[in-house]
Amino acid sequence: MLMGMQPFDEVVTEHGPMVMRVCRALLGPADAEDAWSETFLAALRAYPGLRPDSNVRGWLATIAHRKAIDVLRAARRNPATVDGIGDAVQAVSTEAASTAIDGDLRSALDRLPPKQRGAVIYRYLADLPYREVAALLDGTEAAARRSAADGIAALRSRYPTSMPEGDDR
């Protein structure tokens, strides 16, 4: 183990749920597990070179963001197949029944503009400070705050359950 570094299995245990929330929000349930795995495989390779004072949560959210982009790009390059469509429909409907709330929220998130969607996901699902949200979205901290506030307001109007209140982190 590196001096001052948490064992990697503890990193996975501590931050795994956050990474899964980010992957599910960006990709949906079908591709989230693969992106989660790819995130931690990449993190495992890079972990020995990470500075001991690094923000591991932000670092993992950044990796998850990039892995999600990779999955989305790969999906655009690969045409959908028709074989086995009945099995796929059954699998999707079974999963959809067990994650109806997740699907409703995912649908509401998908309707947000990209900057708002990213700001909401990274601020409220990954619990990153606005400084790191801004870095992930290639913007300013003020723009990240505005995008998150606008995104939450839009979600409140579309998604009838309680949404997080704004904060000043």
Residue pairs with C-beta under 8 A, 6 or more apart in sequence:
1 7
2 48
2 52
3 52
4 52
5 47
5 50
5 52
6 14
6 56
8 43
8 44
8 47
11 43
11 47
11 56
11 60
12 40
15 56
15 57
15 60
16 36
16 40
18 57
18 60
18 61
18 125
18 126
18 127
19 36
19 39
19 40
19 60
19 61
19 64
20 32
20 33
20 36
21 121
21 125
21 126
22 61
22 64
22 65
22 68
22 121
22 122
22 125
22 126
23 31
23 32
23 33
23 35
23 36
23 39
23 64
23 67
23 68
24 32
24 102
24 106
25 106
25 109
25 121
25 125
26 35
26 64
26 65
26 68
26 72
26 121
27 35
27 68
27 71
27 72
28 106
29 95
29 99
29 102
29 103
30 92
30 95
31 71
31 75
34 71
35 64
35 67
35 68
35 70
35 71
36 64
38 67
38 70
38 71
39 60
39 63
39 64
39 67
42 63
42 67
43 59
43 60
43 63
50 56
50 59
55 132
57 126
57 127
57 128
58 128
58 129
58 132
61 122
61 126
61 128
61 132
61 136
62 132
62 135
62 136
64 126
65 122
65 136
96 103
101 161
104 159
105 159
108 155
108 158
108 159
109 117
109 120
109 121
109 155
110 117
111 154
111 158
112 120
112 151
112 154
112 155
115 137
115 139
115 143
115 147
116 147
116 148
116 150
116 151
116 154
117 151
118 133
118 136
118 137
118 147
119 133
119 137
119 144
119 147
119 148
119 151
120 147
120 148
120 151
120 152
120 155
122 128
122 132
122 133
122 136
122 137
123 130
123 133
123 144
123 148
124 148
124 152
124 164
128 136
129 169
130 141
130 144
130 145
130 148
130 169
131 141
133 141
133 144
133 148
134 140
134 141
134 143
134 144
137 143
137 144
137 147
139 147
148 166
149 166
152 163
152 164
152 166
155 163
156 163
